[in-house]
């Protein structure tokens, strides 16, 4: 239930077109009627009239005209955000329809955390590839913050990422917990023998080693920083910042004093080949769990629910 004047609701229903949304987004991007007119191969008066038509539909000024160019108003920012969603959804619809004409049932865009477990990934692809008619699948690998941003921008349908409890009232995103991850120390083989002699992790000795850190905006990086801060030690300057498993495994072959912290299952994968070892000493720290996230009221809700069940169903 809205409190908009009836004439605005009627105008939106009867007059609003996707071309209006495309123009609003273009004006926001370039902040110039003249520039947008050039890009569209139109005239400045035509674009000006089109903007006036859009503002009449919403019964609101969407841009302030300033000496620096166009600046979105509060109403303009709301319309621009929704316009971007509508354009993204329309573009995705066209791609899906093209896939249906080729005999597929549509497309699912899945975001994946680089440190997602092999079991979860195997369950994901096994389920999606078994669907009939077949579904086209797109995979994007990135850190959780960027995966959430992609969900909100409608460029992903769902994501296997860190389960977040920071904002349980988030109206845009739904989540379900998939599994917990335990952190493990991974050390280059030449240094492993020395460190395994100690019953507990010695932060002072670790600070002198060649650290491989994940990116700064990741939970493991925050955990590493907190570990050293709690021990009263300065956080080491990393020798390498990396998040890709193959990159970390390769780097540890060239760093005799190399060390990093990884989730248990990823740590085991990095050590395949013998260049590094997972230390047996337990770590008294924890990682945020991994979950499945998707847009609330997603048109892919049934498909995502099937994926959720496939991941959570025990194997064997």
C-alpha positions in Angstrom: 0.0 0.0 0.0 1.5 3.4 -1.1 0.5 6.9 -0.3 1.4 8.3 -3.8 -1.2 10.5 -5.5 -3.4 8.4 -7.8 -2.2 10.3 -10.8 1.4 9.2 -10.2 0.3 5.5 -9.9 -1.7 5.8 -13.1 1.2 7.5 -15.0 3.6 4.8 -13.9 1.3 2.1 -15.1 0.4 3.7 -18.4 3.4 5.7 -19.5 6.6 4.4 -17.9 8.8 2.5 -20.4 12.2 0.8 -20.2 13.6 3.6 -22.4 12.8 6.1 -19.6 14.9 4.0 -17.2 17.7 3.7 -19.7 17.8 7.5 -20.1 17.8 8.1 -16.4 20.7 5.8 -15.9 22.6 7.4 -18.8 22.0 10.9 -17.3 23.3 9.7 -13.9 26.4 8.2 -15.5 27.3 11.2 -17.6 25.7 14.0 -15.6 25.2 16.0 -18.9 22.2 16.3 -21.2 24.6 17.4 -24.0 26.8 14.3 -23.6 23.8 11.9 -23.4 22.3 13.5 -26.5 25.6 12.9 -28.3 25.8 9.2 -27.2 22.2 8.6 -28.2 22.6 10.4 -31.5 19.8 12.8 -30.5 19.5 16.5 -29.9 19.8 18.3 -26.6 16.2 19.6 -26.7 14.9 16.0 -27.3 16.7 14.7 -24.3 15.5 17.6 -22.2 11.9 17.0 -23.2 12.4 13.2 -22.5 13.7 14.0 -19.0 10.8 16.4 -18.4 8.4 13.6 -19.4 10.0 11.2 -17.0 9.8 13.8 -14.1 6.2 14.3 -15.0 5.5 10.6 -14.7 7.0 10.5 -11.2 5.7 13.9 -10.3 9.2 14.7 -8.9 12.3 16.4 -9.9 15.0 13.7 -10.5 18.0 15.9 -11.1 19.2 19.3 -10.0 20.8 21.4 -12.7 24.1 22.8 -11.3 27.2 24.4 -12.6 28.9 21.1 -12.4 26.2 19.3 -14.4 23.3 17.2 -13.3 23.0 16.0 -9.7 20.4 13.4 -8.7 17.9 14.5 -6.1 16.7 12.1 -3.3 13.8 11.0 -5.6 16.3 10.7 -8.5 18.6 8.4 -6.5 15.6 6.1 -5.8 14.5 6.0 -9.4 18.1 5.5 -10.7 18.6 2.5 -8.4 15.3 0.9 -9.4 16.0 1.7 -13.1 19.4 -0.1 -12.9 17.6 -3.1 -11.5 14.9 -3.1 -14.1 17.5 -2.8 -16.9 19.6 -5.6 -15.5 16.5 -7.8 -15.1 15.4 -7.1 -18.7 18.8 -7.9 -20.1 18.9 -11.1 -18.2 15.4 -12.0 -19.4 16.5 -11.6 -23.0 19.5 -13.9 -22.4 17.3 -16.5 -20.7 14.8 -16.4 -23.6 17.6 -17.0 -26.0 18.6 -20.0 -24.0 15.0 -21.3 -23.9 15.0 -21.2 -27.7 18.1 -23.4 -27.6 16.3 -26.0 -25.5 17.4 -24.9 -22.0 15.1 -24.0 -19.1 16.9 -20.7 -18.4 20.0 -19.5 -16.6 21.4 -19.4 -13.1 24.2 -17.0 -12.1 26.0 -18.4 -9.1 28.6 -16.5 -7.0 31.3 -18.6 -5.3 33.6 -17.8 -2.4 37.2 -18.8 -3.4 37.4 -20.8 -0.1 34.2 -22.7 -0.6 34.6 -26.4 0.2 35.0 -29.0 -2.5 32.0 -31.0 -1.1 29.7 -27.9 -1.5 31.0 -27.2 -5.0 30.6 -30.8 -6.1 27.0 -30.8 -4.8 26.3 -27.5 -6.5 27.5 -28.6 -10.0 26.1 -32.1 -9.6 22.6 -30.7 -8.9 22.6 -28.0 -11.6 24.1 -30.2 -14.3 21.5 -32.9 -13.6 18.5 -30.7 -14.3 16.3 -31.5 -17.3 15.8 -29.5 -19.4 19.4 -28.3 -18.9 20.1 -25.0 -17.4 22.8 -22.6 -18.4 25.0 -21.8 -15.5 27.3 -18.8 -14.9 29.9 -18.8 -12.1 31.6 -15.8 -10.6 34.3 -16.2 -8.0 35.0 -13.3 -5.5 35.1 -12.2 -1.9 31.8 -12.1 0.1 31.4 -8.3 0.0 31.5 -8.2 -3.8 29.2 -11.2 -4.1 26.6 -9.5 -1.9 27.0 -6.3 -4.0 26.4 -8.4 -7.2 23.3 -9.9 -5.6 21.9 -6.5 -4.9 22.8 -5.3 -8.4 20.9 -8.2 -9.9 24.0 -9.5 -11.6 24.0 -12.7 -9.5 21.0 -14.9 -8.6 22.6 -16.6 -5.6 26.0 -16.9 -3.9 27.9 -19.4 -1.7 29.6 -17.0 0.6 30.2 -16.1 4.2 27.1 -16.3 6.3 26.4 -12.9 7.7 24.5 -12.2 10.9 25.3 -8.5 10.9 22.0 -7.4 9.5 19.3 -10.0 10.0 16.7 -7.4 8.9 18.2 -7.0 5.4 15.2 -6.8 3.2 17.1 -7.6 0.0 18.9 -10.8 0.9 17.9 -14.2 2.3 20.5 -16.6 3.7 20.8 -20.2 5.0 23.7 -21.6 6.9 25.6 -24.4 5.0 28.6 -25.4 7.1 31.3 -24.2 9.5 35.0 -23.8 8.7 37.9 -24.2 11.0 41.2 -22.3 10.4 44.5 -24.1 10.0 48.1 -22.9 9.8 49.8 -23.9 6.5 53.5 -23.7 6.5 56.1 -24.3 3.8 57.7 -27.7 4.3 61.2 -26.5 5.2 59.8 -24.6 8.2 57.1 -27.2 9.2 59.5 -29.5 11.1 60.6 -26.6 13.3 57.1 -25.4 14.1 55.7 -28.8 14.8 58.0 -29.2 17.8 56.0 -26.7 19.7 52.7 -27.8 21.4 51.1 -24.4 20.9 51.3 -21.7 18.3 53.9 -19.1 19.2 52.8 -15.8 17.7 56.2 -14.2 18.3 57.9 -16.8 16.1 55.2 -16.6 13.5 55.6 -12.8 13.2 59.1 -13.3 11.8 58.0 -15.6 8.9 57.0 -14.8 5.3 53.2 -14.4 5.5 50.7 -14.9 2.7 47.6 -12.8 3.5 44.2 -12.8 1.8 42.8 -9.5 0.7 42.1 -6.9 3.4 38.4 -7.0 3.1 38.1 -10.7 4.0 37.2 -12.4 7.3 40.5 -14.4 7.5 42.5 -11.3 7.0 40.6 -9.6 9.9 41.2 -12.7 12.0 44.9 -12.7 11.4 45.1 -9.0 12.3 43.2 -9.7 15.5 45.5 -12.6 16.4 48.6 -10.4 16.3 47.0 -7.5 18.0 45.7 -9.6 20.9 49.2 -11.0 21.4 50.6 -7.5 21.5 52.5 -8.0 18.3 52.7 -5.8 15.2 50.8 -7.3 12.2 53.5 -8.5 9.8 53.8 -6.9 6.4 52.7 -9.7 4.0 55.2 -11.1 1.5 52.2 -11.8 -0.8 48.5 -11.0 -0.8 46.6 -13.7 -2.6 43.3 -15.5 -2.5 43.6 -18.1 -5.2 44.5 -21.7 -4.1 46.9 -22.4 -7.0 48.7 -19.1 -6.4 49.2 -19.8 -2.7 50.4 -23.3 -3.3 52.8 -22.1 -5.9 54.1 -19.3 -3.7 54.8 -21.7 -0.8 57.1 -23.7 -3.1 59.3 -20.6 -3.4 59.0 -19.4 0.2 60.9 -21.7 2.6 59.6 -19.6 5.5 56.2 -19.1 4.0 53.1 -19.4 6.2 49.4 -18.6 5.9 46.0 -19.4 7.5 43.3 -21.2 5.5 40.1 -23.1 6.2 40.8 -26.7 6.9 39.5 -28.2 3.6 41.3 -25.5 1.5 44.5 -26.0 3.6 44.5 -29.7 2.6 44.1 -28.8 -1.1 47.0 -26.3 -0.9 49.3 -29.0 0.6 48.7 -31.5 -2.2 52.1 -32.0 -3.9 54.1 -31.7 -0.7 55.3 -28.1 -0.9 53.6 -27.3 2.4 52.1 -28.9 5.5 49.1 -28.3 7.7 50.2 -27.9 11.3 48.6 -30.2 13.8 48.3 -27.6 16.6 44.7 -26.5 17.0 44.0 -22.8 16.5 41.8 -21.2 19.2 40.1 -18.9 16.6 37.1 -19.3 14.4 35.9 -18.3 11.0 32.5 -17.0 9.9 30.4 -19.9 8.6 29.6 -20.4 4.9 26.0 -19.9 3.7 23.9 -19.7 0.6 22.5 -16.2 -0.1 19.9 -15.1 -2.7 17.6 -12.2 -3.4 14.4 -12.1 -1.5 11.4 -12.9 -3.9 13.8 -14.0 -6.5 12.3 -15.3 -9.7 14.7 -18.2 -9.3 13.4 -19.1 -5.8 12.4 -22.7 -6.7 15.6 -23.4 -8.4 17.7 -22.0 -5.6 15.6 -23.9 -3.0 16.5 -27.1 -4.9 20.2 -26.2 -4.8 19.9 -25.5 -1.1 18.5 -28.9 -0.5 21.1 -30.6 -2.7 23.9 -29.0 -0.8 22.5 -29.8 2.7 21.6 -33.4 1.8 24.2 -35.7 3.3 26.2 -37.7 0.8 25.9 -41.5 0.8 
